[in-house]
């Protein structure tokens, strides 16, 4: 055996010994890991139950984006998303993450102010530890909370609250104006062969609320979109990144579509979409029925990642030809202290044609996988997360 082979064997054995040790400690302190597979992974969506949280889902999120205008004419976009993550199957190197917490809760909040041409965001995580915000996600009804951020349902209305730093408070009530859309087949959305999430959307919701910024409160109205996704699926080479679009057009139709990218940057055949016409009729789109082409690019001065910036979306069978333009180039979020990724998510404008008629609209676009820092996550940065912000708030109070 060569010296290199002996060297590699020694460290492989040492890593296995360390992994076995940490697993034994974790089982003693936190119990045995669950496979999170109970045979229901490909069941169709069940509403209203599936709006609430699930104990047997590894990952789930409740995702809101919207476009609003205040009584003074200030226009802004918002993103508010809550995540719940079971950590039974997660490890940092040889350390099982459930030793630290199970489940974890995360939330991201961002405001794009078109008047100030500014983008502000904040993010939180919690496993209900000593320095964490108190967090919960009810399995009996739709109620989510991380500290003073929350999302809940009351009489079919969705009620949201979030803050950014000490000078932005967002409170809103969302009223669905169209029936829920089950994406994929009865809400089962495949990401690869045998790997699927349950996925549904509220594609048009009226919004009304109050935005407090720098001590001044303004009432606002607008339109929002909500995506709900949950499940236990295995990441594969076909899921290395994605470009996702939610589009609301002024002819009262909506379009959701996304392209998954594989490890070589090619488009996965499991990319898909949904088109909702003005009468709430839904058409499921396969990957070969739509084309998404970037019209430009933007390099982040923060992460160094290069993102597409501006897109053309065409659906020939529906005579749809749209151009999507970001309202600001810099709408990048660095959430390595919570969900451990850097991504771009931003408000955009839309113009183009549907069936030969001019249309305008608004969109949110999410771009994931262009920054690859999550390939080598930093445990110390994750553990610190929002601890400093949390402690600062305690001191101020």
N, C-alpha and C positions, 0 to 999 in steps of 0.2 A: 504494500500500500504506500502511495506517495505521501510526502509530507503535507501537501495541500489536502489530500483526502483525509488524513488523520486529523488535521486542523478542523476541517469542516465537520467531521463526525463528532469531534469533541464538543463543538459549539451547538450542533444539532441536539446532542444528548443533554447538554446543559440547558438549552431552551425548553426541551420537553420536560426536564425535571422541574424547572421554574414554573412552567405552565401547569403541571400536575399539582404543584404546591399551592399556587394561587387558586386553582379550581377547588381544591380540598378546603382551603380556608373559606372561600366564598360559599361553598355548599354548607359549611358549618354555620356561617353567619347569616346567609341570605336564602338558603334553601337551594334545591336542585333547579336547574334551568328548565323551562318549559319549551317544547318544540314549537309552540304557537301554531300548530297545524292540527286541526280537529275534523277535517273533512268538509268544512263549510266554506273553504277559500273561494270556490267558484259559484257559490249561491247567488241568486239575483238579489238586487237591492230590496229591502223591506222598509217601507216608510209608513208611519213617521219614526219607527224605532231606530233606523240607521242614522238619523240626525244626531242622536246621542252617542256617547263613547262606547268602546268595546274593550272588554278585558282580554279577548283572545286575538286582538290585532296587534301586529308588531309596530306598525306605523299608521298614524291617521292624522289628517289635518282638516281644518275648517278655514277656508281661504276667501277673504273678501277684498275686492278692489272696487274703486268707484271714481266718478267724476262729478264734482260739485261746484256750486257758485254761491257765495255769500250774498247777503242783502245789499252790500255795498258794491258788488260786482267782482269781488276777488274770486278767481277760479283756481281750483286745486284738485289734485288727484290724491287718493289714499290707498294704502295697502295695509290690511290687518289680517294676520294669520296666526292661528294657534295649532300647535302640534302636541301629540302625545306619543311617546316612544317606549315600548317595552324593551328592556335591555338584556333579556335572557340570552340572546345569540350574539351580543356585541362584546368585543374585546379591544383594549388598547394594548397592542403587542401581546403579552401573556397575561395581562390583568383583565379579568371579566368586569365589564362595566357595571353589572348589577351589584358588585361589591360596594359601589359608590351610591347607586340609587336605582330603583325600579318601581314604577316607571319614571321617566323624565318628562317634564313639560317644557315647551318652548313657545315663544311668541315673537313675532316681528311686527313692527309698526313703522310706516313711512308716510310722509306728506310731501308732495311735489307742488310747490306754490308757483303758479304761472306768472303772478304779478311780480314777485320778488326774484323769479328765476332761481329758486332755491330748492334743495332736496335735503330733507332731514329725516333721520331714521333712528330707531332705538330697538333693542332686542333683549329678551330676558330668557332665563332658564330656571328650572326648579326641580328638585327631587324631594322637596319638603325637608331639606337639611337645616342645620343651625343658621347658616347665613343666607338661606334662600327665601324668596317670596313664598308665602303660602299659596299652594296651587291645587286645583282639582278639576276633574272632568266627569260629570255625572253619567252613569249608564242608564238612568231611569228617565231622564228628560234632558233637553239640550241646555246645558249650563256649563260654561268654562270660565276659569278664573286663574290668573297669575298676579298676585298682589292686587292692585287696583285696576288692572286690565281685565275685561270680561266680555263674554259674548253669551247671549241667552235668547230663548224664544218665549214669547208670551202672546197668546191669542193670534198665532201665525205671524207675528212680527218678530224680526231679529233685532236685538238691542245690543249695541256695541259701545265699549268705552276703552280708551287708551291714552297714554301720555308720552311725550318725548321730552327728555331732560326736565327742566322745571318750568318751561314757558309755553308748552303746547298741550292742550287738553282737547280730545276729540270725543264727542258723544253723539250717537246717531241711532235712529230707528229706521229699519229697512222693511219695506212692504213688498212681497213678491207680487208682480203683476202678470206673470205667466206661470203656467204649471211647470213643475220640476222636470228637468230633462235627464233621462237615464242614458248615460254615455256608453258606447260599446253595445253589447247585447244584454238587454235588461239590466244595465248598470254594471256589467262585468267587462272591464277594460283590460285587454291583454297587453302586456309589455314585452313578452317573449313567449315562446312555446311553453304552455303550462303555467306561466307566471302572470298573475293578473291582480288588479285591485278592483274594489267596488267604487264606482265613480258616478256622481250625479251633480247637476248644476242648477242653480237659479239664475237664469240668463238675463233677467231684467227685473230689477227691484227699485222702487222709488225710495229715495233717501231724504230724510229731514233730520236736522240736528243743530248742534252748536259747536263752533270751533273757537277755543280761547287761545290767543297768541299774544305773548308779551303783555298779558294782563287785560287785553281787550277781547270781549266775546262777541261773535257775530253768528247770526242764524244762517243756515245754509239749506239748500235743496239740491237734488241731483239724481243720478242713476248709478246703480251698483250691480255687481255680479258676485255670486258666491259659488265656489267649488268645494265639494266635499268628497274626500277620497280616504279609503282605509283598506287595510289588508296585511297579509304576510306573504311577500313575494321575494324571491331571491334575485339580487342584482346580477346581471349577466353582461357580456360584452356588448349586447345591443342596447344597454342603458347607461352609457358613459356620459351622456349629457342630453339636453333637449332645448328646443325653442318652442314656447307655448304662447298662444294668442287667444284672447277673449275680445270679441268685437261686437259692438252695438251700433247698428246703422239707423239712420233717421227714417227709413221706411218700415220701422218696427220689426226688423229681422235681426238675428244674432248668429254669429259664427264662432265656434271654438275649434281650433285645430292645433296640432303639435307635431313636431318632427323629433323623433328620438335619434340620437347619433350613436354609432358603435365605436369601438376602440380605434378604428382607422379613420374616424370622422365621417364615414358614409351614413346615409339615411337608412334607418331600420325599416323593414317592411311592416313593423308593428305600429308605426305612426298612424294616427287616425284623427277624426274630427266629427263634429256635429253641426248641422245647419238647421236653424229654427226660423221658419218663415213668419210672416205677419199674423198668420192664423194659428200659431203655436204648433204647427206640424213639424216633426223632426225627421231629418234625413241623416243617417249615419254615413260618414265619409271614410273610405279606405285610403291608404297611402297613395295609390296611383290615381286618385280622383282630384287631388289638389297639388299645386306647386307653390313653394315658398322660395323666393330668391332675394338675397340681400342686395340693397341698392347702395350701400356704403358701409364704412367700418369706423369704429372709435376705439382708441387705445386708452385704457384707464391710467391716469397719473397716480392712482393709489396702489393698485395691485399689479399693474403692468400687463394685465390681460387685454387681448384685443377681441372686441365683440362686434357682430354685425350691428349696424345702426341705420334703420330704414329698410323696408321690405316691400316686395310685390307679392301679392297672393292672388292666384288664379284658380278658378274652378270652372273649367270649360263647359261641363254638362249643365251647370246652373247659370252660365253666362255672367260669372262674377269675376271682376278684375279690380283689385283694390291696391292702393298705395298706403303704407303705414309709415308715419313719421314721428319719432320721439319729440315730445315737447321740450325736453332737455336731454343732452347727450349723457350727462353724468347722473345716472340714477342707480349707482352700484351700491350694494350692501355688503359689508364685511361682517359676517356673523360667525367668525371662527371661534368666538367665545361661547357660542350657544349651539347652533346646529352645525358648526364646523365647516361652513362653506362660504365662499365669496361668489355672489351672483348679481346679475343685473335684472331689475324689475322696475318697469316704468310706465308712466302715462304717455299715450300717443294719440295723434289725430289720424283720421281716416278719410280718404276721398277716393272716388272711382265710379264704377258702373255696375249695375245689376240689371240684367235683361235689357241692356241698351239705355237705361235711365241713370242719370247722375245721382249719386248718393254721397252723403257725408256721414261721419260718425266718430266714435271714440273707441279706444282700445287700451288694454293693458298687455304688456309683453313680458315674459319671463325667460331669461337666458341662463342656463345652468351648464357647467362643465368647461367653460372657456378658461377659467382659473382652475388650476389643478392642485392647489395647496392642500385640499382635503385628502389627497392620496397619501400624504404624510402628516396626519393630524398631530397637533401638539397637546399632550395631556395636561401640562401645566397651564397653558392658555385656556383650555376647556374648563379645568377645575376652578380657575380664578373667575372666568366668565363675567357675570355681573355682580360679583361680590363687593367690589369697591363702590359701585353705584348703590347697592343695597345698604352698605354700611354708612355711606354718606347721607342717605335719606334718614337713617335711624338717628344719626348725630344731629341733623338739622331739626328733626321732630323733637 
